[in-house]
Amino acid sequence: MATKTITLEIDAYEKLRRAKRTGESFSVVVRRARFGPPDASGASILATLDGLIAREADHEALAYWERLGRASRPASESHWGEEEAL
C-alpha cells in the first residue's frame, strides 16, 4: 500500500496520539475520525451514551465522554439582566 508523509503541529500530533488505541496505526485512527461538525445536542449525547452502555462500552470510551463533558464551555451569561425573583 502506498504511503504519504505529513507534517503535524505538536498539538495536532498529541490529539492524534491520544486517540490511538493499543495496537492501532495512525492510519486507523484517522480513518475512524469524524471531521464534520459534532452533533452536540443533549439528546444526541444521551443517545450516544445509551448506545455505549448498551454495548457494554469499555471504560476508556466512557472516560472520553466524561472528559468531554468537563471540557465543555460554560453557558454564556444571561442577556436578560439581573431581575429580582418574584
Backbone as a chain_set.jsonl record, in Angstrom:
{"seq": "MATKTITLEIDAYEKLRRAKRTGESFSVVVRRARFGPPDASGASILATLDGLIAREADHEALAYWERLGRASRPASESHWGEEEAL", "coords": {"N": [[0.841, -1.171, 0.0], [0.546, 2.219, -0.785], [2.151, 5.043, 0.776], [2.037, 8.203, 2.535], [3.872, 10.943, 3.64], [3.321, 13.213, 6.245], [3.212, 16.458, 7.842], [2.682, 17.504, 11.105], [1.495, 19.881, 13.488], [2.552, 20.123, 16.907], [0.405, 20.059, 18.814], [-1.67, 18.947, 17.304], [-0.573, 16.459, 16.665], [-0.392, 15.368, 19.261], [-3.095, 15.176, 19.927], [-3.927, 13.289, 18.05], [-2.299, 11.142, 18.834], [-3.33, 10.634, 21.419], [-5.804, 9.646, 20.726], [-5.204, 7.249, 19.632], [-5.421, 3.788, 19.906], [-4.236, 0.869, 21.686], [-2.122, -1.064, 19.705], [-3.089, 0.002, 17.361], [-2.672, 1.65, 14.22], [-1.65, 4.949, 13.126], [-2.98, 5.506, 10.784], [-5.349, 4.021, 11.001], [-6.551, 5.37, 13.116], [-7.033, 7.885, 11.941], [-8.814, 7.099, 9.928], [-11.094, 6.409, 11.407], [-11.794, 8.777, 12.498], [-13.923, 11.627, 12.999], [-14.726, 14.306, 11.044], [-16.606, 16.194, 10.486], [-18.963, 18.739, 11.653], [-19.648, 18.331, 15.1], [-22.508, 16.696, 16.47], [-23.89, 18.125, 18.958], [-26.127, 18.197, 20.574], [-28.138, 17.831, 23.513], [-29.844, 15.609, 23.423], [-28.658, 14.013, 21.419], [-26.201, 13.399, 22.565], [-26.991, 11.976, 24.864], [-28.231, 9.816, 23.598], [-26.045, 8.648, 22.325], [-24.499, 7.927, 24.566], [-26.277, 6.105, 25.768], [-26.191, 4.121, 23.813], [-23.502, 3.348, 24.032], [-23.432, 2.293, 26.612], [-25.303, 0.262, 26.343], [-23.943, -1.45, 24.66], [-22.071, -2.326, 26.333], [-19.787, -0.623, 26.774], [-16.271, -0.019, 26.882], [-14.206, 1.123, 29.626], [-12.542, 3.151, 28.774], [-13.869, 4.443, 26.662], [-16.12, 5.492, 27.995], [-14.814, 7.173, 29.793], [-13.791, 9.026, 28.012], [-16.123, 10.454, 27.234], [-16.791, 11.583, 29.686], [-14.569, 13.261, 30.102], [-14.943, 14.965, 27.929], [-17.325, 16.206, 28.636], [-16.501, 17.639, 30.906], [-14.762, 19.408, 29.725], [-16.342, 21.066, 28.27], [-17.577, 24.212, 27.151], [-18.661, 26.783, 29.39], [-22.049, 27.876, 29.9], [-23.211, 30.818, 28.24], [-23.378, 34.159, 29.573], [-26.431, 35.487, 30.904], [-28.56, 37.381, 28.852], [-30.651, 38.745, 29.72], [-30.404, 40.241, 31.955], [-30.124, 41.056, 35.457], [-32.757, 40.396, 37.42], [-34.998, 40.873, 40.111], [-36.209, 38.11, 41.95], [-39.547, 37.02, 41.722]], "CA": [[0.0, 0.0, 0.0], [1.313, 3.459, -0.853], [2.085, 5.869, 1.977], [2.277, 9.629, 2.361], [4.426, 11.561, 4.84], [2.699, 14.505, 6.53], [3.759, 17.208, 8.964], [1.648, 17.97, 12.023], [1.926, 20.679, 14.623], [2.625, 19.277, 18.098], [-0.909, 19.858, 19.436], [-2.427, 18.025, 16.455], [0.025, 15.138, 16.861], [-0.778, 14.878, 20.59], [-4.511, 14.793, 19.844], [-3.948, 12.035, 17.297], [-1.674, 10.113, 19.671], [-4.27, 10.283, 22.492], [-6.917, 8.885, 20.145], [-4.675, 5.954, 19.18], [-5.592, 2.674, 20.832], [-3.15, -0.109, 21.669], [-2.06, -1.885, 18.505], [-3.63, 0.712, 16.203], [-1.784, 2.55, 13.483], [-2.218, 6.281, 12.971], [-3.912, 5.441, 9.65], [-6.635, 3.539, 11.516], [-7.123, 6.462, 13.907], [-7.544, 8.889, 11.002], [-9.983, 6.541, 9.234], [-12.282, 6.403, 12.261], [-12.039, 10.141, 12.97], [-15.062, 12.369, 12.437], [-14.258, 15.655, 10.763], [-17.739, 17.101, 10.346], [-19.33, 19.38, 12.918], [-20.256, 17.355, 16.002], [-23.887, 16.897, 16.888], [-23.701, 18.276, 20.395], [-27.365, 18.424, 21.311], [-28.272, 16.956, 24.673], [-30.48, 14.354, 23.018], [-27.716, 13.168, 20.679], [-25.194, 12.917, 23.506], [-27.617, 10.923, 25.669], [-28.433, 8.647, 22.74], [-24.737, 8.022, 22.149], [-24.145, 7.279, 25.829], [-27.134, 4.92, 25.903], [-25.647, 3.107, 22.913], [-22.25, 2.845, 24.599], [-23.748, 1.464, 27.775], [-25.994, -0.931, 25.85], [-22.93, -2.346, 24.073], [-21.078, -2.546, 27.386], [-18.59, 0.11, 26.356], [-15.139, -0.121, 27.797], [-14.022, 2.281, 30.493], [-11.863, 4.207, 28.014], [-14.888, 5.192, 25.925], [-16.908, 6.261, 28.953], [-13.94, 8.224, 30.313], [-13.735, 10.046, 26.964], [-17.322, 11.29, 27.33], [-16.688, 12.35, 30.922], [-13.607, 14.34, 29.849], [-15.57, 15.898, 27.002], [-18.288, 16.982, 29.411], [-15.788, 18.579, 31.77], [-14.076, 20.393, 28.89], [-17.331, 21.882, 27.567], [-17.615, 25.622, 27.506], [-19.799, 27.121, 30.239], [-23.113, 28.618, 29.228], [-22.948, 32.25, 28.194], [-24.12, 34.937, 30.55], [-27.792, 35.832, 30.521], [-28.738, 38.699, 28.24], [-31.883, 39.29, 30.284], [-30.068, 41.085, 33.085], [-30.462, 40.505, 36.764], [-34.02, 40.9, 37.947], [-35.347, 40.272, 41.389], [-37.154, 36.991, 41.869], [-40.907, 37.392, 42.147]], "C": [[0.892, 1.242, 0.0], [1.14, 4.249, 0.44], [2.39, 7.314, 1.624], [2.808, 10.175, 3.679], [3.782, 12.927, 5.019], [3.407, 15.166, 7.703], [2.599, 17.725, 9.799], [2.266, 18.896, 13.054], [1.8, 19.796, 15.862], [1.245, 19.029, 18.707], [-1.765, 18.888, 18.627], [-1.895, 16.601, 16.602], [-0.407, 14.544, 18.2], [-2.24, 14.436, 20.601], [-4.651, 13.453, 19.118], [-3.387, 10.888, 18.139], [-2.608, 9.669, 20.8], [-5.43, 9.441, 21.975], [-6.5, 7.477, 19.74], [-4.831, 4.909, 20.271], [-4.419, 1.71, 20.693], [-3.231, -0.962, 20.409], [-2.591, -1.216, 17.253], [-2.547, 1.528, 15.517], [-2.439, 3.93, 13.43], [-3.206, 6.311, 11.805], [-5.295, 5.0, 10.109], [-7.325, 4.636, 12.322], [-7.746, 7.505, 12.986], [-8.791, 8.376, 10.294], [-11.235, 6.561, 10.097], [-12.619, 7.794, 12.815], [-13.255, 10.741, 12.28], [-14.622, 13.817, 12.257], [-15.382, 16.66, 10.561], [-18.056, 17.772, 11.666], [-20.025, 18.37, 13.828], [-21.704, 17.706, 16.313], [-23.866, 16.939, 18.403], [-24.992, 18.589, 21.138], [-27.424, 17.452, 22.482], [-28.843, 15.607, 24.298], [-29.495, 13.439, 22.296], [-26.634, 12.605, 21.596], [-25.761, 11.8, 24.369], [-27.832, 9.658, 24.853], [-27.116, 7.903, 22.525], [-24.306, 7.288, 23.413], [-24.978, 6.032, 26.068], [-26.611, 3.785, 25.031], [-24.361, 2.503, 23.444], [-22.518, 1.896, 25.757], [-24.414, 0.169, 27.331], [-25.007, -1.938, 25.266], [-21.828, -2.664, 25.076], [-19.741, -1.924, 26.995], [-17.476, -0.048, 27.377], [-14.978, 1.183, 28.582], [-13.364, 3.442, 29.758], [-12.877, 5.073, 27.265], [-15.723, 6.05, 26.871], [-16.085, 7.403, 29.547], [-13.809, 9.358, 29.304], [-14.928, 10.996, 27.081], [-17.315, 12.116, 28.611], [-15.72, 13.516, 30.745], [-14.213, 15.398, 28.938], [-16.561, 16.792, 27.733], [-17.619, 18.009, 30.299], [-15.13, 19.692, 30.963], [-15.045, 21.322, 28.166], [-17.282, 23.321, 28.059], [-18.808, 25.884, 28.423], [-20.833, 27.902, 29.435], [-22.787, 30.106, 29.263], [-23.804, 32.963, 29.234], [-25.496, 35.282, 29.998], [-27.824, 37.237, 29.926], [-29.984, 39.384, 28.784], [-31.603, 40.215, 31.455], [-30.488, 40.429, 34.382], [-31.722, 41.172, 37.278], [-34.298, 40.198, 39.257], [-36.347, 39.154, 41.171], [-38.504, 37.448, 42.384], [-41.395, 36.517, 43.254]], "O": [[1.889, 1.29, 0.721], [0.116, 4.141, 1.114], [2.928, 7.61, 0.558], [2.24, 9.892, 4.734], [3.699, 13.71, 4.073], [4.116, 14.507, 8.464], [1.653, 18.31, 9.273], [3.419, 18.72, 13.447], [1.032, 18.834, 15.867], [0.941, 17.897, 19.082], [-2.506, 18.092, 19.202], [-2.672, 15.648, 16.659], [-0.748, 13.364, 18.278], [-2.579, 13.428, 21.222], [-5.418, 12.589, 19.544], [-3.944, 9.79, 18.15], [-2.682, 8.48, 21.113], [-5.975, 8.615, 22.707], [-7.349, 6.612, 19.529], [-4.423, 5.119, 21.413], [-3.697, 1.738, 19.696], [-4.284, -1.515, 20.089], [-2.548, -1.813, 16.177], [-1.624, 2.029, 16.159], [-3.641, 4.061, 13.662], [-4.174, 7.071, 11.842], [-6.303, 5.544, 9.657], [-8.539, 4.812, 12.225], [-8.866, 7.956, 13.226], [-9.732, 9.139, 10.078], [-12.337, 6.715, 9.571], [-13.615, 7.96, 13.519], [-13.573, 10.411, 11.138], [-14.197, 14.469, 13.211], [-15.126, 17.861, 10.475], [-17.483, 17.415, 12.696], [-20.899, 17.632, 13.375], [-22.067, 18.879, 16.404], [-23.829, 15.896, 19.057], [-24.958, 19.183, 22.216], [-26.826, 16.377, 22.437], [-28.388, 14.575, 24.792], [-29.488, 12.23, 22.526], [-26.2, 11.466, 21.423], [-25.097, 10.787, 24.588], [-27.638, 8.551, 25.356], [-27.082, 6.673, 22.541], [-23.808, 6.164, 23.346], [-24.455, 5.013, 26.519], [-26.589, 2.628, 25.453], [-24.14, 1.298, 23.329], [-21.907, 0.833, 25.863], [-24.128, -0.899, 27.874], [-25.218, -3.147, 25.37], [-20.782, -3.203, 24.714], [-18.717, -2.601, 26.902], [-17.718, -0.192, 28.575], [-15.554, 2.211, 28.226], [-13.609, 4.602, 30.091], [-12.752, 6.298, 27.239], [-16.0, 7.211, 26.573], [-16.616, 8.489, 29.779], [-13.725, 10.524, 29.69], [-14.755, 12.214, 27.032], [-17.796, 13.249, 28.609], [-16.005, 14.632, 31.181], [-14.016, 16.593, 29.154], [-16.627, 17.994, 27.478], [-18.112, 19.129, 30.435], [-14.959, 20.803, 31.466], [-14.613, 22.271, 27.512], [-16.986, 23.597, 29.221], [-19.86, 25.269, 28.251], [-20.513, 28.51, 28.414], [-22.162, 30.591, 30.206], [-24.812, 32.437, 29.705], [-25.696, 35.357, 28.786], [-27.191, 38.158, 30.442], [-30.33, 40.484, 28.352], [-32.51, 40.917, 31.903], [-31.128, 39.378, 34.39], [-31.739, 42.375, 37.537], [-33.875, 39.062, 39.473], [-37.224, 39.245, 40.312], [-38.587, 38.178, 43.371], [-42.517, 36.692, 43.73]]}, "num_chains": 1, "name": "protein.A"}
